[in-house]
């Protein structure tokens, strides 16, 4: 039985056994169709909806013809004709990626390891976060395909939010147990994804201070202040400044600081972006 492997977080790689297929997918709509079917493998899709998803600008008959041709190409690339458990389940009316076929996709593994609710398993959560190598299908777009673009952005944002929440949870977990090295690691990943996230900057300052790296902690405050000024035009929150003063005074050098890692900020430019005024 052939094995299909897809990596969609931070990259676009598809392998059928050891053969790379990502370059063989000759045009973006073929890639989009395969990705959509794989990510939505639990759903049975009407042909008409798939045609409208990718060829909405075409007359219905032409859109359906384009879909049929794309499915033919995909089945050929996946060698479904000779696969006892085909990857694509195609009828005259419906299409589904076969959830019983031999495949793996990093998106599914990430979702399973990084729960959106409930208490996390730290080891499983760490493994899941290692799968998040970047945003879902970065730089991928289909101009003119509004419905597909909306779906792409929604999945991308949900996965990104899930990763941010997972990093926050794991950072807090290690900080509460005095593992400042791991707490710093996850705070740094949060900052790399959201440079304006003050809670992550505070967590990193705390981790540095707990390790006796007071100069690094103070420098991190300055980095935070510079980013906030450049990105949002605001000053650090009083909580951040108070932590800076506490570290600077050296009173916290040998005593643990309360973990400051809380819910992340909304990215600048969104409707819910932080609007704190300068003091």
N, C-alpha and C positions, 0 to 999 in steps of 0.2 A: 504494500500500500504506500502510495506517495505521501510525503510529508510536506506541508506548506507552512512557512514561517514568515511572519510579517513584523517589521519594526517600524512603528509610526510615530513614536515619541521623540521629537528632536531630529528625526531623519525619515527617509523613505527607502526601505529595503525589503525586498521580497525574494524568498528562495524556495524553489521546489526541489526538495532534497538538497543537493549541493549546487544546483544551478541557479544563478542569479536571474530574476525575471524583471527587476525594476527597470532596466534599460530596454527590455523587449516590449514593454507597454508603450507603444509608439506615440500615443497622444494623451493629453490630460484627462479627457472624458473617459477613456478606458481605465485609467488609474482611479479616477473618481468613482466609477461604477463598482470596481472591485473593492475599494476601501469601504464604500457605503454598505455594500452587501455583507462584508466581513464584520464590520462594527455593529451592524444591525442584524446579526445572524439569527437572532431569536424571532425575527419578524418575517412573515410571508408578504411579499410585495406584489401588488398588482402591476402588470406590465405598463398600463397607461400612466400610473403614477411615476414609475421610473423614467418613462419617456419624457414626461413633463418636468421631471427633476433636472434632466441634463440637456434636453432639446426643446425647451419651452418656446423658443423663437421660431421653431419649425411648425408647419402644418402637422396635424396629428398623424396622418398616414406616413409622412416622411420621418417624424420623430420615432414612431414605432419601428419603421424599417431600420433606422440608425441603431435603435436598441437591439434589434435582432442581430444586426451585423456585429455589434460590440460583444454580445453574448457569445456569438460564434467564435470570435477572436479569443475571448477569455477561455472558453472551453478548450480551444486548441492549445493555447499556451499552458493551461493547467493539465493537459493530457487527460481530460475527463473521459474521453471515449474508451480509454484502456484502464481506467481506474475502477476497481470493484465498488468503491465507496466514493462516488463523484463529489467534487467540491460544490458544484452548482446543481440545484434542483430546479429544473426549468419545465414549465408546462406552457400550453397555449395562452394561459391567462396570468400565470404567476411566476415569480422568480424568488428563490431563497438560497442563501449560502448555507450549505449543509452543516448544521451544528454537530452532527455525528461524524464528520469527516476528520481526518488526521491533520489538524492544523493548530497553530498557536500564534497569538498576537499579543504584543506587549501591552496593549490597551486593556485587554481582559485580565491579564495577570496583575497589572497595576491596580485596577479597580478592585480585584479580589483581596489584594494585600493591604490596601489603604481604604478602610471602611469610611463611609460618609457619616456614620453614626455608631454609637456603642463604644465600649472600652477597647483600645487597640492592643494588639499583641506586639510588643516592642521589636522582637526579632523579625516577625513577618512584616511589620511596618517598615523597618529598615531595608529589608529586601525589596519591598515594593517601591520605595523611594529611589533605590538604585536604578530601577527601570525607567524612571522619569529623566530622560536625557535632554529634555526640552519640550517645547510646546507641540501639540498634536499637529502633524503635517505643517511645519513652519514654512512660510513662503509659498505655500500652495494656494492657488486661487483659480476660479473659473469665471472669467468675466462674462456677464450676461446671464449667468445661472443663479438667479437670486435665491431660489429655494435651497439649492445645494449650499450656497455661500452661507445662508442663515444657519443651516444645520452644522456646517463646518465650524463656524464661529461659536455656536452653542456648545458643541462637544469640546472644542478647544478650551473654552472658558471653564467649563465644568471640571475638566481634568486638571487644569492649572489650579483652580480653587481647591480641589481635592489634594493636590500636591502641597500647596501652601499650608493647608490645615494639618496635613500629616507631618510636615517639617516642624510646625509649631508644637504639635503634641509631643513629638519625639524629643525636641529640644527641651521642653518643659520636663519631660520624664527624666532626662539625664541631669538636668540642673537640680531637680529635687533630690536626686541621689548623690549629689556631689561630684559627678563626673564632668568636670569643667571642660575637658578636652572634647568630648563628644557634644556637649552643649554648645561649645564654640563652633564646632563643625556644622551643626544644623542651623545655627544662627547665621553663619556665613553664607550658606546656601539660600536662606531666606532673603538675605540682603542682595545676593546676586540676582534673584528673581524680582524683588521689590526693593530697590535702593532707598525708597522713601519710608520704609517700614520702621518706625521709631522703636517699636517693641523689640524687634530683632536687634537693632543697634544697642538697646539697653541690655539685652540678654548677652550680647557679645562683650560689652563693657564689663558686665558682671563676671563672665567666664574668665576674662583676662585678669580681673582683680583677684578672683579666687585662686589663680595660679601665680599670684605675685607679680604679674606684668602690669603694674600700675601705669607706666608710661604708654603702653599699648592701649589700655582702657581709656586714658585721657585723649589719646590721638583719635580713637574711634568716635568719641564725642565730637571732635572737630570735623571729622569726616561726615558724620550725621548732620551737623549744622550746615555744612557747605552744600550737601545734597538737598536738604530741605529748602535752603535759600534759592538754589538754582532751579529745582523742579517745581516747587510749590509757592515760593516767595514768602515763606513763613519761618519763624524761629522754632527751635526745639521746645517741646512741651515742658512745663515746670517739673514733671516727674523725671524727665531725662536730665534736665539741668541739675536737679537735686541729687541725682545719682552721681553726676560729674563732680559736684562739690564734695559729696561724701567720699568719693575715691580720692580726690585731690587732697583732702584733709588727712588721709591715711587712717582715718578711724575704722574704715572697713577692711583694712589690709589683712587682718587675721580673723575677721568674723564674717559669716556667710551673709550675703545679701538676698533679699527676697527675690524670687524669680520674676522678672518683668515681662516674660514672653506671653503676650495675650493675643487676641484676635487681630489680624493684619489690617492695614489700611486698605481702602479702595484705591486702585490706580488713579493717578491724576488724569483728568480729561473725561472721567465718567461722571454720571449724574450724581453719584454719591461720594465724589472726591472730598477729602477733608477740607473744611473751610475755616480752620482756626485762624484768627486774626493775629497779626504781629502785636506783641506786647508794647 
